[in-house]
Amino acid sequence: MRDPERELTFWLAGPERRLLRAIARKVPSAITSDHFTALGVLGATAAGAAYALSANHVWWLWVAAAALVVNWLGDSLDGTLARVRHTERPRYGYYLDHLVDAYATAVIGIGLGLSPFFSLAIALGLVVVYLALSINVYLESTVFGAFRLGYGRFGPTEARLLLIAVSTALVFPTPLRFVANGVLAAAVVGMLALLCVRFVRNLRELARLEPRPLITARPKADARAGTPRATSLA
């Protein structure tokens, strides 16, 4: 499997890439990409658990925000470390990374729904739409040969930062507590709109690359190769 060309267009793509490469160059050789993948899973699990535990005390939201940073570090550094060391395993990494991302999305979304600030139904809707966006990215990497990680200027890093900002604001008795579900629902609608726009654009591009074949008239049955013609018995 050829590693698809990565197209990173979101706002923080450039600074993030430089920071991750600088960190990766200082990582001890005993630490591998798999260790960072495990760290990302741990961060996602901790974030989901902390959101659920915020029903007991609001300060768990601080833990959730910190866990999201750990998740970003593990999820972003595993592939970067492999590229810096030239130890890429495209099929292994592609499969593992995307399966782990699906788990992280589900566990964080469920944690949000179990917190006292968000509706479980809206949080599960967020999980479904985010997974649909991810699936679309994976399909694009197959049909176009390009890994378009973000949607316009908004990518996974921006999504984490937004979630961290919302979590931090919810610690304090601000008006956001009363409209948190509305903010989450607006995010779901916005993500769904992005998916629809990308879907239509991709279909147009694929239709241009693979135009519909012309349909020719079917030959008569008695003119087909190998079909015997009827003969008169008179």
C-alpha positions as a Markdown table, in Angstrom:
| # | Residue | x | y | z |
|---|---|---|---|---|
| 1 | Met | 0.0 | 0.0 | 0.0 |
| 2 | Arg | 1.4 | 3.4 | -1.0 |
| 3 | Asp | 1.3 | 6.0 | 1.7 |
| 4 | Pro | -1.2 | 8.7 | 0.4 |
| 5 | Glu | 0.1 | 12.2 | 0.0 |
| 6 | Arg | -0.8 | 14.2 | 3.1 |
| 7 | Glu | -2.6 | 17.5 | 2.4 |
| 8 | Leu | -2.7 | 19.5 | 5.6 |
| 9 | Thr | -4.6 | 22.8 | 5.1 |
| 10 | Phe | -5.9 | 23.6 | 8.6 |
| 11 | Trp | -4.8 | 26.7 | 10.5 |
| 12 | Leu | -2.3 | 25.1 | 12.8 |
| 13 | Ala | -0.9 | 22.6 | 10.4 |
| 14 | Gly | 2.4 | 24.4 | 9.8 |
| 15 | Pro | 3.4 | 25.3 | 13.4 |
| 16 | Glu | 2.1 | 21.9 | 14.6 |
| 17 | Arg | 4.3 | 20.0 | 12.1 |
| 18 | Arg | 7.4 | 22.0 | 13.1 |
| 19 | Leu | 6.8 | 21.5 | 16.8 |
| 20 | Leu | 6.1 | 17.7 | 16.4 |
| 21 | Arg | 9.3 | 17.2 | 14.3 |
| 22 | Ala | 11.3 | 19.1 | 16.9 |
| 23 | Ile | 9.9 | 16.9 | 19.7 |
| 24 | Ala | 10.4 | 13.7 | 17.7 |
| 25 | Arg | 14.1 | 14.4 | 17.1 |
| 26 | Lys | 14.6 | 14.5 | 20.9 |
| 27 | Val | 12.7 | 11.3 | 21.7 |
| 28 | Pro | 15.0 | 8.5 | 23.1 |
| 29 | Ser | 15.5 | 5.6 | 20.7 |
| 30 | Ala | 13.9 | 3.2 | 23.2 |
| 31 | Ile | 10.6 | 4.9 | 22.7 |
| 32 | Thr | 8.7 | 3.8 | 19.5 |
| 33 | Ser | 5.7 | 5.0 | 17.6 |
| 34 | Asp | 3.6 | 2.3 | 19.3 |
| 35 | His | 4.3 | 3.8 | 22.7 |
| 36 | Phe | 2.9 | 7.2 | 21.5 |
| 37 | Thr | -0.1 | 5.4 | 20.1 |
| 38 | Ala | -0.7 | 3.8 | 23.5 |
| 39 | Leu | -0.3 | 7.2 | 25.1 |
| 40 | Gly | -3.0 | 8.7 | 22.8 |
| 41 | Val | -5.4 | 5.9 | 23.7 |
| 42 | Leu | -4.7 | 6.5 | 27.4 |
| 43 | Gly | -5.3 | 10.2 | 27.0 |
| 44 | Ala | -8.6 | 9.7 | 25.2 |
| 45 | Thr | -9.8 | 7.2 | 27.8 |
| 46 | Ala | -8.8 | 9.5 | 30.6 |
| 47 | Ala | -10.7 | 12.4 | 28.9 |
| 48 | Gly | -13.9 | 10.4 | 28.5 |
| 49 | Ala | -13.7 | 9.2 | 32.1 |
| 50 | Ala | -13.0 | 12.7 | 33.4 |
| 51 | Tyr | -16.0 | 14.2 | 31.5 |
| 52 | Ala | -18.2 | 11.5 | 33.0 |
| 53 | Leu | -16.8 | 12.1 | 36.5 |
| 54 | Ser | -17.5 | 15.9 | 36.2 |
| 55 | Ala | -21.0 | 14.9 | 37.3 |
| 56 | Asn | -19.4 | 14.5 | 40.8 |
| 57 | His | -17.3 | 17.6 | 40.7 |
| 58 | Val | -16.7 | 20.3 | 38.1 |
| 59 | Trp | -13.0 | 20.2 | 38.6 |
| 60 | Trp | -12.8 | 17.0 | 36.6 |
| 61 | Leu | -13.2 | 19.2 | 33.5 |
| 62 | Trp | -9.6 | 20.4 | 34.2 |
| 63 | Val | -8.5 | 16.7 | 34.1 |
| 64 | Ala | -10.4 | 16.3 | 30.8 |
| 65 | Ala | -8.7 | 19.2 | 29.3 |
| 66 | Ala | -5.2 | 18.0 | 30.3 |
| 67 | Ala | -6.1 | 14.5 | 29.0 |
| 68 | Leu | -7.0 | 15.9 | 25.6 |
| 69 | Val | -3.5 | 17.4 | 25.5 |
| 70 | Val | -2.0 | 14.0 | 26.2 |
| 71 | Asn | -4.2 | 12.5 | 23.5 |
| 72 | Trp | -3.0 | 15.0 | 21.0 |
| 73 | Leu | 0.6 | 14.4 | 21.9 |
| 74 | Gly | 0.3 | 10.6 | 21.5 |
| 75 | Asp | -1.9 | 10.7 | 18.4 |
| 76 | Ser | 0.2 | 13.2 | 16.6 |
| 77 | Leu | 3.7 | 12.0 | 17.5 |
| 78 | Asp | 3.3 | 8.3 | 16.6 |
| 79 | Gly | 3.3 | 9.0 | 12.8 |
| 80 | Thr | 5.7 | 11.9 | 13.1 |
| 81 | Leu | 8.2 | 9.9 | 14.9 |
| 82 | Ala | 8.1 | 7.1 | 12.3 |
| 83 | Arg | 8.6 | 9.7 | 9.5 |
| 84 | Val | 11.5 | 11.4 | 11.2 |
| 85 | Arg | 13.2 | 8.1 | 11.8 |
| 86 | His | 12.3 | 6.7 | 8.4 |
| 87 | Thr | 10.7 | 3.7 | 10.0 |
| 88 | Glu | 7.2 | 4.0 | 8.4 |
| 89 | Arg | 5.0 | 1.0 | 8.1 |
| 90 | Pro | 2.2 | 2.4 | 5.9 |
| 91 | Arg | -0.4 | -0.5 | 6.1 |
| 92 | Tyr | 0.3 | -1.2 | 9.8 |
| 93 | Gly | 0.2 | 2.5 | 10.7 |
| 94 | Tyr | -2.9 | 3.3 | 8.5 |
| 95 | Tyr | -4.9 | 0.5 | 10.1 |
| 96 | Leu | -3.9 | 1.1 | 13.7 |
| 97 | Asp | -4.1 | 4.9 | 13.6 |
| 98 | His | -7.6 | 5.0 | 12.2 |
| 99 | Leu | -9.0 | 2.3 | 14.4 |
| 100 | Val | -7.5 | 4.1 | 17.5 |
| 101 | Asp | -9.0 | 7.4 | 16.2 |
| 102 | Ala | -12.4 | 5.8 | 16.0 |
| 103 | Tyr | -12.1 | 4.5 | 19.6 |
| 104 | Ala | -10.9 | 8.0 | 20.8 |
| 105 | Thr | -13.9 | 9.7 | 19.2 |
| 106 | Ala | -16.3 | 7.3 | 20.7 |
| 107 | Val | -15.0 | 7.3 | 24.2 |
| 108 | Ile | -14.6 | 11.1 | 24.4 |
| 109 | Gly | -18.1 | 11.6 | 22.9 |
| 110 | Ile | -19.7 | 9.2 | 25.3 |
| 111 | Gly | -17.9 | 10.9 | 28.2 |
| 112 | Leu | -19.3 | 14.2 | 27.1 |
| 113 | Gly | -22.8 | 12.8 | 27.0 |
| 114 | Leu | -22.4 | 11.4 | 30.5 |
| 115 | Ser | -21.4 | 14.7 | 31.9 |
| 116 | Pro | -24.1 | 17.0 | 33.4 |
| 117 | Phe | -23.5 | 19.7 | 30.8 |
| 118 | Phe | -24.4 | 17.9 | 27.5 |
| 119 | Ser | -27.2 | 15.7 | 26.3 |
| 120 | Leu | -26.2 | 12.1 | 25.6 |
| 121 | Ala | -28.2 | 12.2 | 22.4 |
| 122 | Ile | -26.5 | 15.3 | 21.1 |
| 123 | Ala | -23.1 | 13.9 | 22.1 |
| 124 | Leu | -23.7 | 10.6 | 20.3 |
| 125 | Gly | -24.8 | 12.6 | 17.3 |
| 126 | Leu | -21.5 | 14.4 | 17.4 |
| 127 | Val | -19.7 | 11.0 | 17.5 |
| 128 | Val | -21.6 | 9.7 | 14.5 |
| 129 | Val | -21.0 | 12.8 | 12.4 |
| 130 | Tyr | -17.3 | 13.0 | 13.4 |
| 131 | Leu | -16.9 | 9.3 | 12.4 |
| 132 | Ala | -18.6 | 10.0 | 9.1 |
| 133 | Leu | -16.2 | 12.8 | 8.4 |
| 134 | Ser | -13.3 | 10.5 | 9.2 |
| 135 | Ile | -14.7 | 7.7 | 7.0 |
| 136 | Asn | -14.9 | 10.3 | 4.2 |
| 137 | Val | -11.2 | 11.2 | 4.7 |
| 138 | Tyr | -10.3 | 7.5 | 4.4 |
| 139 | Leu | -12.3 | 7.0 | 1.3 |
| 140 | Glu | -10.7 | 10.1 | -0.3 |
| 141 | Ser | -7.3 | 8.7 | 0.4 |
| 142 | Thr | -8.2 | 5.6 | -1.6 |
| 143 | Val | -10.0 | 7.2 | -4.6 |
| 144 | Phe | -7.8 | 10.3 | -4.9 |
| 145 | Gly | -4.5 | 9.1 | -3.4 |
| 146 | Ala | -4.4 | 12.2 | -1.0 |
| 147 | Phe | -4.9 | 12.2 | 2.7 |
| 148 | Arg | -6.9 | 15.4 | 3.3 |
| 149 | Leu | -6.9 | 15.3 | 7.1 |
| 150 | Gly | -8.7 | 18.6 | 7.8 |
| 151 | Tyr | -11.9 | 20.2 | 6.4 |
| 152 | Gly | -10.9 | 23.6 | 5.1 |
| 153 | Arg | -9.1 | 25.4 | 7.9 |
| 154 | Phe | -10.5 | 23.2 | 10.6 |
| 155 | Gly | -8.7 | 19.9 | 11.6 |
| 156 | Pro | -8.4 | 17.6 | 14.6 |
| 157 | Thr | -6.0 | 19.9 | 16.5 |
| 158 | Glu | -8.5 | 22.8 | 16.2 |
| 159 | Ala | -11.3 | 20.5 | 17.3 |
| 160 | Arg | -9.3 | 19.5 | 20.4 |
| 161 | Leu | -8.5 | 23.2 | 21.2 |
| 162 | Leu | -12.1 | 24.1 | 20.9 |
| 163 | Leu | -13.1 | 21.3 | 23.2 |
| 164 | Ile | -10.4 | 22.3 | 25.7 |
| 165 | Ala | -11.7 | 25.9 | 25.6 |
| 166 | Val | -15.3 | 24.9 | 26.2 |
| 167 | Ser | -14.3 | 22.5 | 29.0 |
| 168 | Thr | -12.3 | 25.3 | 30.7 |
| 169 | Ala | -15.2 | 27.7 | 30.4 |
| 170 | Leu | -17.6 | 25.2 | 31.9 |
| 171 | Val | -15.6 | 25.1 | 35.1 |
| 172 | Phe | -16.8 | 28.6 | 35.9 |
| 173 | Pro | -20.5 | 29.6 | 36.4 |
| 174 | Thr | -20.7 | 31.4 | 33.1 |
| 175 | Pro | -23.7 | 31.6 | 30.7 |
| 176 | Leu | -22.0 | 28.9 | 28.6 |
| 177 | Arg | -23.3 | 26.3 | 31.1 |
| 178 | Phe | -26.9 | 27.1 | 30.0 |
| 179 | Val | -26.2 | 27.0 | 26.3 |
| 180 | Ala | -23.6 | 24.2 | 26.2 |
| 181 | Asn | -26.1 | 21.8 | 24.5 |
| 182 | Gly | -26.8 | 24.5 | 21.9 |
| 183 | Val | -23.1 | 24.9 | 21.2 |
| 184 | Leu | -22.7 | 21.2 | 20.8 |
| 185 | Ala | -25.7 | 20.9 | 18.5 |
| 186 | Ala | -24.4 | 23.8 | 16.4 |
| 187 | Ala | -21.1 | 21.9 | 16.1 |
| 188 | Val | -23.0 | 18.8 | 14.9 |
| 189 | Val | -24.9 | 20.8 | 12.3 |
| 190 | Gly | -21.8 | 22.6 | 11.1 |
| 191 | Met | -19.8 | 19.4 | 10.7 |
| 192 | Leu | -22.7 | 17.8 | 8.8 |
| 193 | Ala | -22.7 | 20.8 | 6.5 |
| 194 | Leu | -19.0 | 20.3 | 5.9 |
| 195 | Leu | -19.5 | 16.7 | 5.1 |
| 196 | Cys | -22.3 | 17.4 | 2.6 |
| 197 | Val | -20.2 | 20.1 | 0.8 |
| 198 | Arg | -17.2 | 17.7 | 0.6 |
| 199 | Phe | -19.5 | 14.9 | -0.6 |
| 200 | Val | -20.9 | 16.9 | -3.5 |
| 201 | Arg | -17.5 | 18.2 | -4.5 |
| 202 | Asn | -16.0 | 14.8 | -4.5 |
| 203 | Leu | -18.8 | 13.3 | -6.6 |
| 204 | Arg | -18.3 | 16.1 | -9.2 |
| 205 | Glu | -14.6 | 15.5 | -9.3 |
| 206 | Leu | -15.0 | 11.7 | -9.6 |
| 207 | Ala | -17.7 | 12.2 | -12.3 |
| 208 | Arg | -15.2 | 14.3 | -14.2 |
| 209 | Leu | -12.4 | 11.8 | -13.9 |
| 210 | Glu | -14.7 | 8.9 | -14.7 |
| 211 | Pro | -17.5 | 10.1 | -17.1 |
| 212 | Arg | -20.5 | 7.9 | -17.6 |
| 213 | Pro | -19.9 | 5.5 | -20.5 |
| 214 | Leu | -22.0 | 5.9 | -23.6 |
| 215 | Ile | -24.7 | 3.3 | -24.0 |
| 216 | Thr | -24.7 | 1.7 | -27.5 |
| 217 | Ala | -27.7 | 0.0 | -29.1 |
| 218 | Arg | -27.9 | -3.6 | -28.3 |
| 219 | Pro | -27.6 | -5.9 | -31.4 |
| 220 | Lys | -30.6 | -8.0 | -32.4 |
| 221 | Ala | -30.8 | -11.5 | -31.0 |
| 222 | Asp | -30.3 | -13.3 | -34.3 |
| 223 | Ala | -27.2 | -11.2 | -35.1 |
| 224 | Arg | -25.3 | -12.1 | -31.9 |
| 225 | Ala | -22.1 | -14.1 | -32.3 |
| 226 | Gly | -22.7 | -17.8 | -31.9 |
| 227 | Thr | -26.5 | -17.6 | -32.0 |
| 228 | Pro | -27.9 | -19.8 | -34.7 |
| 229 | Arg | -30.5 | -18.3 | -37.1 |
| 230 | Ala | -33.9 | -19.9 | -37.4 |
| 231 | Thr | -34.3 | -22.0 | -40.6 |
| 232 | Ser | -37.5 | -22.8 | -42.5 |
| 233 | Leu | -38.7 | -26.4 | -42.5 |
| 234 | Ala | -40.9 | -25.9 | -45.6 |
